[in-house]
Amino acid sequence: MSTAVPPADPQRPLPLSIEEELKESYLNYAMSVIVSRALPDVRDGLKPSQRRILTAMLDLGLSPGGSTSKCAGIVGETMKRYHPHGDNSIYPTLARMAQWWNMRHLLITGQGNFGSIHGLPPAAMRYTEAKLSPVAAEMLEDIKLDTVDFQPSYDEKHQEPRVLPGKFPNLLVNGSGGIAVGMATSIPPHNLGEVCDAVVAYIDDPQIELDELLEIIPAPDFPTGGTICGRYGVREAYRTGRGKVILRAKYAIEEQKDGRSQIVFTEIPYQLTKEPLLKKLAELVNTDRVTGVTDIVDESDRKQPVRIVVKVKKGEDPNVVLNQLFQYSPLQDTFSVIMLALVDGRPKTLPLKDLLRLFVEHRVIVIRRRTQFQLRQAKARAHILEGLLVALAYIDEIIRVIRSSANPPEARARLMGLEVSAEILRRALNDPEAKATTSLTRMQADAILAMRLQQLTGLEADKLTLEYNGLRKDIGGYELILGDERLILDLIRADMRELKSRYANDRRSQIDPEELGDYDKEALIREEYMVVTVTHDGYIKRLPPSTYRAQNRGGRGITATNTKEGDFLEYMFVALTHDYILFFTDHGKVYWIKVYDLPMATRTSGGRAIVNLLQLAEGEKITGLIPVREFAEDECLMMVTRRGTVKKTELTAFRRPLGRGIIALSLDEGDQLIGVARTKAGDQVILSTSQGMAIRFDESDVRAMGRPAYGVKGISLADDDEVVGMVVANGDDDPASLLTVCGMGFGKRTALTEYRSQKRGGKGLIDIKTNDRNGSVVAIAKVTEKDEVMLTTTGGILIRTPVADMRLIGRNTQGVRLIRVEESDSVSSLAKLPEEELAAGEALDAEIAVAEAHAGDGHEPHILDDGVGEAEASDHTDEADEAGSDEESIS
């Protein structure tokens, strides 16, 4: 026997899972808060409550040029039509849009007490009045031209806009803040002029880089001013949509007649009011966390809303007190940037470029919809005017038909049945292209029936013709705009320029480049090409290539740098700001510096001494300079010491030097590093000694060693001999020549092919005969006939000589006179010169072309002087720094 299941009772509630019900209810609540309360729409930058208040004020006719109305009425109208959440949520929102310390550009013009930066609340809404501000009117402009979608209000009796047309870029200019469920937004205000320029720049180049945008919008611009410390946090916020901005109060230290000092704060951080600030300052002084303060006085008034005076005790350092105040009080605050907004109804964190893009896309849609609406209206009106003009041209027949009709419907039908010939149509509309016979439409017939007799006069007929011709021109313009998006972008550009000219004002928040806290300095530096110059006496600088490119082509050129008497330009090369420069010293150490850390100078300034940029030991001298873009694994550095030791180390070993320098090679007591050169497989090294010997060997004869190693023997020296220089030959068929200069002013130029390759460590070949006439060899250089060299003497004499004036001669000769020296004088150094006179930027353009061609393949910055620098004589015998154990002894 089976048991029947009783039917379900429809009145009995079904069981539900409490977990599923809570989850669904919480998600519905969360999305309601996110979409309908806390987060702004990326297009107009408004939350629903703000948008509804502005819409209600538009409904009430509270335009900027009109009179104000009681806020109680505005709140009531907003509550009745759009926002049924009570006046406790509507009035504070309205008041905030009228407070200058909260809004960079006010959306509401208020009359009455809307609170103060001191912390006082607004007066009751029955006492205050308000109307739309001019920028709010710009946001609402064209709202009735079908530019945005509308939706039913809460009771479906009214229609409210989903978003405003938003000609004014409100989200970036006024910022926004709000806490939703599980997320928050905190968008800082910005300067209107800068935002308008950024929008135009984005329209001009949608691929614009962040660094270029940062030149236009360097940082937020808070309505309360203040000083923004550093730009790292700003850059991160603009790059990722999240960051931190450190904001300090603006201050001045004033000295009193009695010798005391006082610190005067005239601007305070954004969203900070004075009353809690003064309480906090008093608490810090009373608890001795801030010392040296005798009194804190609020001297603010209507003319100067913020003037807080901190009086410092006599004898106390006001800067110490200031640092304590910044450390412990809200006078220094961190503004967390979270650029979160609704995009298509979904919350999204947006970088600066995306905010600009979405605003432009919204304006493109608005202008296209406005133009489509205007085109429809114009075509409809032109259609009516065509019927009226045809009636005027065909007036006798029109009157006959109307008079003979029994009633208006019959008249309408008979008018619609009339055939208008092409001839009458051409004459009526002044349109020579009208060829077909047509008839009147119902709309035209109704318009003709509604005509007044006064429109039959000639003046009225002329007005209709003039209006019709204007509409035809407008229709053509609308169709052009709709057919070419570039014209829409032109309109947006014009709108931005108009907003800037009408409403923009000066930046209020100043920017202090000094960074506070942890930050990545390199992230702040734009990667761009720089011209780096180094003089013989060790003065260095960088400057932008535009310094030279600005010259007209075909001219004489411009001087690369001004140097002091007795100095001259020795190195000049093009490098990116993020490239490295390695400085090698006679102590065997290497120092590392980025190009962006070099002083930026003008073309005519002398630069800054290298010794002031590096932590050199007393008496330590720079003997080699290597610019590096990437520490490539297939490249090495070849080093040579005065005692003939050579050492090869992979370039990658120098990628992480310390600020105090690191060991490049270990030196025996009394030895010195005199030269460094970059080498690669297939290169050959030539060493020259003071007694006129030279040896040439393959760079592969020297195996790569670690940094602390001493190196191996490069050349065998006599007891009283020493190495004076090194050059690198590019294989056996290198067309360059070797210039050798002796102390008495004699020298010679010999083809590199004259020096046969030998094994490392030998005595070498005779390069030049050294005797009483010549003196000992001072320096060598690898040159071509296009080069020029500079010879200097110990007495301060300089001579600049073209290499082409020196004929090629063989080895084992005495050479010719290069410079005449006095008996007590002698040549001290030789340097090959870069192109100091840049012929209208042509040489520089070639340098940058080479650098750009090799930027991604690991090549190094192209240096105009590819020698290893001068080999100065020196009797410096200080010990080199200790550095680990030896890897290989001199053989």
Protein Blocks (a to p, Z undefined) as FASTA:
>chain_A
ZZddddddfkbccdddfklmmmmmmmmmmmmmmmmmmpccfklopafklmmmmmmmmmno
pafklccddfklmmmmmmmmmmcgbjklmmmmmmmmmcfklpmbafbdcedjebjfkopa
cddfklpccdddfklmmmmgoklnopaccdddfkopaccdfbdfklaafklmnopaddde
hiacddddddfklmmmmmmmmmmmmmbcfklmmmmmnbccdfkgpadehjklmmmmmmno
pacddddddddddddfkopacdddfbdcehiafklmmmmmmmmmmnomaghiabdcdfbd
fklmbacdddddehiafklmmmmmmmmmmkbccddddddddeehiacdddfklmmmmmmm
mmmmmmmmmmmmmmmmmmmmmmmmmmmmmmmmmmmmmmmmmmmpmbfklmmmmmmmpccd
fklmmmmnopakbmbdcdddfklmmmmmmpcfklmpmklmmmmmmmmmmmmmmmmmmmmm
mmomklmmmmmmmmmmmmmmmmgccdfbdcdfbdghjddfklmpccddddddddfkopac
dddfklmmmpcehiabjcfbdcdehiacfbdcdddfkbccddddfkopacdddfklpccd
dfkbgbjcfklmpccdehiacfbdcddfbdcfkbccddddfkopacdddfklmmmccfko
pafbdcdehiacfbdcdddehiacddddfkopacdddfklpccddfklnbjcfbdcdfkb
ccfbdcddebjklcbdcddddfkopacdddfklpccddehiabjafbdcdfknopafbdc
dddfkbccddddfkopacdddfklpccddehiebjafbdcdfkbccfbdcddddfbageh
lmmmmmmmmmmmmmmnopacddfblcebjadddfbfbdcddehjafbdcZZ
